[in-house]
Amino acid sequence: MKKIIAIGGSNSKDSINKKLAEYAANQIKDSKTLVADLNEFELPLYGVDLEKEMGIPENAMRLNGLLEEADGFVISMAEHNGSFTSAFKNTIDWLSRINQKVWKDKPMLLMATSPGGRGGATVLGAAKTAFPFLGGNVIADFSLPSFYDNFTEEGLKNEIMKKDLDKKIQEFQATI
Ligand SMILES: Cc1cc2nc3c(=O)[nH]c(=O)nc-3n(C[C@H](O)[C@H](O)[C@H](O)COP(=O)(O)O)c2cc1C
């Protein structure tokens, strides 16, 4: 049984990205999903001086340990002002101080969604560029626009988008 870590790149309690990541991860056969909620790994704002003072926080060590145990990651990112949310970027910065290979060369399905029509395309593009430098092995990527029109509690309701995501989930599944 493979272990998939699903992450919403946001600290909102009702994050739509956390929902999308969990939904996609749950489609992967013969695997169990563990949702790593950033709120359960709260971290102070990264700074070199703070790191000198306090070292690496326990929550960063704990999250890093979870990532070490995973077979792959399903990540969906929220977009704030065209970039990562502060909470997600801050988490990555702390993790990179433990190991520059934050994503540990493990397969990743990388996604973004937003209530707007661009579906977080800008942050998705930024992550696709940055993550390979952080040990990210991005197998497939998917952007879901207009989340509230296209997603219900039962999952993706737009058939064309669902087909596209299913294909990407299969590509990812073949690598774990
Ligand atoms: C400070 C801030 C900046 C935002 N900037 C963007 C943006 O650049 N692009 C976008 O599509 N949505 C933007 N949004 C809307 C978010 O996509 C929306 O809040 C979404 O629910 C965030 O995902 P989450 O629920 O997973 O946190 C912004 C929201 C906030 C609060």
The ligand as a Tripos MOL2 file, in Angstrom:
@<TRIPOS>MOLECULE
LIG
   31    33     1     0     0
SMALL
NO_CHARGES

@<TRIPOS>ATOM
      1 C1         -4.3780   38.1820   -0.1350 C.3       1 LIG1
      2 C2         -5.0570   37.4210   -1.2290 C.ar      1 LIG1
      3 C3         -4.5660   37.4640   -2.5090 C.ar      1 LIG1
      4 C4         -5.1770   36.7280   -3.5440 C.ar      1 LIG1
      5 N1         -4.6180   36.7440   -4.7800 N.ar      1 LIG1
      6 C5         -5.1310   35.9340   -5.7360 C.ar      1 LIG1
      7 C6         -4.4720   35.8030   -6.9970 C.ar      1 LIG1
      8 O1         -3.4500   36.4090   -7.2660 O.2       1 LIG1
      9 N2         -5.0300   34.9680   -7.9120 N.ar      1 LIG1
     10 C7         -6.1680   34.2490   -7.6510 C.ar      1 LIG1
     11 O2         -6.6110   33.4910   -8.5050 O.2       1 LIG1
     12 N3         -6.8060   34.3490   -6.4650 N.ar      1 LIG1
     13 C8         -6.3090   35.1600   -5.5020 C.ar      1 LIG1
     14 N4         -6.9360   35.2510   -4.2740 N.ar      1 LIG1
     15 C9         -8.1620   34.4780   -4.0390 C.3       1 LIG1
     16 C10        -7.8190   33.0460   -3.6420 C.3       1 LIG1
     17 O3         -7.6310   32.2880   -4.8130 O.3       1 LIG1
     18 C11        -8.9410   32.4450   -2.8020 C.3       1 LIG1
     19 O4         -8.9600   33.1020   -1.5490 O.3       1 LIG1
     20 C12        -8.8080   30.9610   -2.6230 C.3       1 LIG1
     21 O5         -9.8890   30.4890   -1.8580 O.3       1 LIG1
     22 C13        -7.5190   30.5970   -1.9640 C.3       1 LIG1
     23 O6         -7.4130   29.1970   -1.8780 O.3       1 LIG1
     24 P1         -7.5740   28.4270   -0.4810 P.3       1 LIG1
     25 O7         -9.0500   28.3870   -0.1600 O.co2     1 LIG1
     26 O8         -7.0260   27.0570   -0.7730 O.co2     1 LIG1
     27 O9         -6.8080   29.1920    0.5500 O.co2     1 LIG1
     28 C14        -6.3440   35.9910   -3.2490 C.ar      1 LIG1
     29 C15        -6.8600   35.9700   -1.9440 C.ar      1 LIG1
     30 C16        -6.2290   36.6620   -0.9500 C.ar      1 LIG1
     31 C17        -6.7960   36.6190    0.4700 C.3       1 LIG1
@<TRIPOS>BOND
     1     1     2 1
     2     2     3 ar
     3     2    30 ar
     4     3     4 ar
     5     4     5 ar
     6     4    28 ar
     7     5     6 ar
     8     6     7 ar
     9     6    13 1
    10     7     8 2
    11     7     9 ar
    12     9    10 ar
    13    10    11 2
    14    10    12 ar
    15    12    13 ar
    16    13    14 ar
    17    14    15 1
    18    14    28 ar
    19    15    16 1
    20    16    17 1
    21    16    18 1
    22    18    19 1
    23    18    20 1
    24    20    21 1
    25    20    22 1
    26    22    23 1
    27    23    24 1
    28    24    25 2
    29    24    26 1
    30    24    27 1
    31    28    29 ar
    32    29    30 ar
    33    30    31 1
@<TRIPOS>SUBSTRUCTURE
     1 LIG1         1 GROUP 0 **** ****
